[in-house]
Amino acid sequence: MERHSKERVIPIEIYTDGSLKKLGRFTTFGGWAFIALQDNRILYEAANGESNTTNQRMELQAILEGLKYAYSVRRPMEKVILYSDSAYAINCYNQEWYTKWIANGWYNSQGQPVANQDLWEQIIPFFDNFWYTFRKVPGHAGCLWNEKCDELAQNAALQQKKLYRGKKNG
């Protein structure tokens, strides 16, 4: 028989954000970031970036990296709440777009291949996991942890841009 503790299990909270910077019309630099918290204390934060990407891809990369971190540290009975300002990601979760995508062989309702399938395939298993919840947070609306993620993601995108300019000029 399983015994349940009366001790309250505090969830891990993950805040995520992505950013995109442009150089001219065609060159893009993206950044992603996540901050993991428990009981309003930072457990871990990470940020990185890449060139020639999209904002949506950076939002998803931030979510994926946050989920991978949470999965690596989560203890039994510990919930994970992921917060994102990406309507694209949260609507996919809430409206279960992914079930139709999979049923349609990874084509969307317009008959086009689903963008970022490689990232979605890694994120979707968490959508169906009881211990993980996804919530929308308004972007640029004063949410402390979302604002901090935004700053980290923007800095990561700017760093990519600087690296590009350094390689181009070097």
Disulfide bonds with the S-S distance in Angstrom:
none
